[in-house]
Amino acid sequence: TYIIAQGGKGGRGNKRFATATNRAPRYSQPGLPGVELKLKLELKLLADVGIVGLPNAGKSTLISRISAARPKIADYPFTTLTPTLGMVDPGFGEPFAVADIPGLIEGAHEGTGLGITFLKHVERTRLLVHLVDASGIDQESPLKAFDLINNELAKYSETLAGKEQIIVLNKIDLTGTETRVDYFKHALNKDNFLTISAATGEGCDHLVNIMAERLSQEIQE
């Protein structure tokens, strides 16, 4: 508990000055004023997990799948303009909060598309789920969307660049995504990513378990 503005010294009413001969004195002592400040407060921790990715990567669909949150979902970018919070119950351990962070775009660290505001929200999470639209992966540059988000995080702050990420390829229910996932896998040169379909629910339970395990490990450390 912190005292931001010290209260003033309290006064004394006329009853405090009453005597046997003067039972209702007309004298009282006024109090002294306290400290007055205008403050701007920022929430340090928004959620345990933040879902980041390009606009229309499926962040809102995912949070609606794994929690009771019901954000606006549409097939066009920038559907989400403010973070949506949802509580996730993994079935073991403590429930945790997940935030759907509005889509970041190139130049976000300079304020493009309300980028700085969005990045501040990302900063207030313990763990990131980096969501990539598998249907948009290109053979020539399969890591383009993935690298773009990571570059924006790094340019904004070293803290964000160092946050642990769970890499997730979404929309694997769409035709042709299997080949695109292979492009991504070979370019990334490692297998530590998950594939899901937020629309159908495929792989989402496994993702929730992974998030719960990572958060539990962080608390223990």
C-alpha positions as CSV (number, residue, x, y, z in Angstrom):
1,T,0.0,0.0,0.0
2,Y,1.3,3.4,-1.0
3,I,0.2,6.9,0.2
4,I,0.3,9.0,-2.9
5,A,-1.4,12.1,-1.4
6,Q,-1.1,12.7,2.3
7,G,-4.4,13.7,4.0
8,G,-4.6,16.9,5.9
9,K,-4.7,17.1,9.7
10,G,-8.2,16.7,11.1
11,G,-9.8,19.5,13.0
12,R,-11.6,19.4,16.4
13,G,-15.2,20.1,16.8
14,N,-16.8,22.3,19.5
15,K,-17.5,19.3,21.7
16,R,-13.8,18.8,22.2
17,F,-13.6,22.2,23.9
18,A,-16.6,21.7,26.2
19,T,-16.1,22.2,30.0
20,A,-18.3,21.9,33.0
21,T,-19.1,25.6,32.9
22,N,-19.3,25.9,29.1
23,R,-21.0,22.8,27.8
24,A,-21.8,24.1,24.3
25,P,-18.8,26.3,23.2
26,R,-19.1,28.1,19.9
27,Y,-15.5,27.5,19.1
28,S,-14.1,24.8,16.9
29,Q,-10.7,24.1,15.2
30,P,-10.7,23.7,11.4
31,G,-8.6,21.0,9.9
32,L,-5.6,21.5,7.6
33,P,-5.8,20.8,3.8
34,G,-4.2,17.6,2.4
35,V,-2.1,17.2,-0.6
36,E,-3.9,17.6,-4.0
37,L,-2.5,16.0,-7.1
38,K,-3.5,15.3,-10.7
39,L,-2.3,11.8,-11.5
40,K,-2.3,9.6,-14.6
41,L,-2.2,6.0,-13.6
42,E,-1.3,3.1,-16.0
43,L,-2.2,-0.5,-15.4
44,K,1.1,-2.4,-15.2
45,L,-0.2,-5.9,-15.7
46,L,-3.0,-6.2,-18.2
47,A,-3.1,-10.0,-18.5
48,D,-1.0,-13.1,-18.1
49,V,-0.9,-13.8,-21.8
50,G,-1.1,-11.4,-24.7
51,I,-2.1,-12.6,-28.2
52,V,-0.2,-10.6,-30.9
53,G,-0.1,-10.8,-34.6
54,L,-1.0,-8.9,-37.8
55,P,-4.6,-7.7,-38.3
56,N,-7.0,-10.5,-39.2
57,A,-4.7,-13.3,-37.9
58,G,-7.6,-14.7,-35.9
59,K,-6.8,-13.3,-32.4
60,S,-10.4,-12.5,-31.6
61,T,-11.6,-15.9,-32.8
62,L,-9.0,-17.6,-30.6
63,I,-9.8,-15.7,-27.4
64,S,-13.5,-16.4,-28.0
65,R,-12.7,-20.1,-28.5
66,I,-10.6,-20.5,-25.3
67,S,-12.5,-18.2,-23.0
68,A,-16.0,-16.7,-22.4
69,A,-15.0,-13.4,-24.0
70,R,-17.0,-12.4,-27.0
71,P,-15.2,-9.8,-29.0
72,K,-16.4,-8.5,-32.3
73,I,-15.3,-10.9,-35.1
74,A,-15.3,-10.0,-38.8
75,D,-13.4,-10.9,-42.0
76,Y,-11.7,-7.5,-42.3
77,P,-8.6,-6.0,-40.5
78,F,-8.8,-3.8,-37.4
79,T,-12.0,-5.3,-36.1
80,T,-10.6,-5.0,-32.6
81,L,-9.7,-1.5,-31.5
82,T,-9.2,-2.1,-27.8
83,P,-7.8,-5.1,-26.0
84,T,-10.3,-7.8,-25.1
85,L,-9.8,-9.7,-21.9
86,G,-10.9,-13.3,-21.3
87,M,-10.3,-15.7,-18.4
88,V,-9.1,-19.2,-19.3
89,D,-9.6,-22.2,-17.1
90,P,-7.0,-24.8,-18.2
91,G,-8.6,-27.6,-16.1
92,F,-5.5,-27.8,-13.9
93,G,-3.8,-25.1,-11.8
94,E,-5.1,-21.5,-11.6
95,P,-7.2,-19.8,-14.3
96,F,-5.3,-17.1,-16.1
97,A,-6.2,-13.9,-18.1
98,V,-5.6,-13.7,-21.8
99,A,-5.7,-10.4,-23.8
100,D,-6.5,-10.1,-27.5
101,I,-4.1,-7.2,-28.5
102,P,-5.4,-5.2,-31.5
103,G,-3.5,-6.0,-34.7
104,L,0.0,-4.5,-35.0
105,I,1.3,-3.2,-38.4
106,E,4.6,-2.0,-39.8
107,G,5.6,1.2,-38.1
108,A,3.7,0.4,-34.9
109,H,6.7,1.4,-32.7
110,E,6.4,4.9,-34.3
111,G,2.7,5.2,-33.6
112,T,1.3,4.0,-36.9
113,G,-2.2,2.6,-36.4
114,L,-2.3,3.4,-32.7
115,G,0.8,1.2,-32.5
116,I,2.4,2.7,-29.4
117,T,-0.9,2.3,-27.5
118,F,-1.1,-1.3,-28.6
119,L,2.5,-2.0,-27.7
120,K,2.0,-0.6,-24.2
121,H,-0.7,-3.3,-23.8
122,V,1.7,-6.0,-25.0
123,E,4.2,-4.8,-22.4
124,R,1.8,-5.5,-19.6
125,T,1.7,-9.3,-20.2
126,R,3.9,-12.1,-18.9
127,L,3.8,-14.4,-21.9
128,L,3.1,-13.8,-25.6
129,V,1.2,-16.0,-28.1
130,H,2.5,-14.9,-31.5
131,L,-0.4,-15.8,-33.9
132,V,0.4,-16.1,-37.6
133,D,-2.2,-16.6,-40.4
134,A,-1.1,-19.8,-42.0
135,S,-3.2,-19.1,-45.1
136,G,-1.1,-16.0,-45.7
137,I,2.3,-17.6,-45.6
138,D,4.2,-17.0,-48.9
139,Q,6.7,-19.4,-50.3
140,E,9.1,-16.6,-51.2
141,S,9.1,-15.0,-47.7
142,P,7.4,-17.4,-45.3
143,L,8.6,-15.5,-42.2
144,K,7.5,-12.1,-43.4
145,A,4.6,-11.6,-41.1
146,F,6.4,-13.3,-38.2
147,D,9.5,-11.1,-38.5
148,L,7.5,-7.9,-39.0
149,I,5.8,-8.3,-35.6
150,N,9.1,-9.3,-33.9
151,N,10.9,-6.3,-35.4
152,E,8.2,-3.9,-34.1
153,L,8.4,-5.4,-30.6
154,A,12.2,-5.1,-30.7
155,K,12.2,-1.5,-31.9
156,Y,9.7,-0.5,-29.2
157,S,11.7,-2.0,-26.3
158,E,14.2,-4.6,-25.4
159,T,11.8,-5.9,-22.8
160,L,9.2,-6.8,-25.4
161,A,11.9,-8.4,-27.6
162,G,12.9,-10.6,-24.7
163,K,9.5,-11.8,-23.7
164,E,8.8,-15.5,-24.1
165,Q,6.7,-16.4,-27.1
166,I,4.6,-19.3,-28.1
167,I,4.5,-19.4,-31.9
168,V,1.1,-20.5,-33.3
169,L,0.1,-20.9,-36.9
170,N,-3.7,-20.4,-37.2
171,K,-6.3,-21.2,-39.8
172,I,-4.9,-24.7,-40.7
173,D,-8.5,-25.7,-41.6
174,L,-8.2,-23.8,-44.8
175,T,-7.3,-25.5,-48.1
176,G,-3.6,-25.4,-49.0
177,T,-2.3,-24.4,-45.5
178,E,-0.4,-27.7,-45.0
179,T,2.1,-26.8,-47.7
180,R,2.4,-23.2,-46.3
181,V,3.1,-24.6,-42.9
182,D,6.0,-26.6,-44.4
183,Y,7.4,-23.4,-45.9
184,F,7.3,-21.7,-42.5
185,K,8.9,-24.7,-40.8
186,H,11.8,-24.9,-43.1
187,A,12.4,-21.1,-43.0
188,L,12.2,-21.1,-39.2
189,N,14.5,-24.1,-39.0
190,K,13.0,-25.4,-35.8
191,D,9.8,-27.2,-34.8
192,N,8.9,-25.3,-31.7
193,F,5.6,-23.9,-33.0
194,L,2.0,-25.1,-32.7
195,T,-0.7,-25.3,-35.4
196,I,-4.3,-24.6,-34.6
197,S,-7.7,-23.7,-36.1
198,A,-9.4,-21.2,-33.9
199,A,-12.5,-21.5,-36.0
200,T,-12.9,-25.2,-35.5
201,G,-11.1,-25.6,-32.2
202,E,-8.4,-28.0,-33.5
203,G,-5.3,-27.7,-31.4
204,C,-6.7,-25.1,-29.0
205,D,-6.9,-27.3,-26.0
206,H,-3.2,-28.2,-26.4
207,L,-2.4,-24.5,-26.7
208,V,-4.2,-23.7,-23.5
209,N,-2.2,-26.5,-21.7
210,I,1.1,-25.1,-23.0
211,M,0.2,-21.6,-21.8
212,A,-0.7,-22.9,-18.4
213,E,2.5,-24.9,-18.1
214,R,4.7,-21.9,-19.2
215,L,3.0,-19.6,-16.7
216,S,3.4,-22.1,-13.9
217,Q,7.1,-22.5,-14.7
218,E,7.5,-18.7,-14.6
219,I,5.9,-18.5,-11.2
220,Q,8.1,-21.2,-9.8
221,E,11.2,-19.5,-11.2
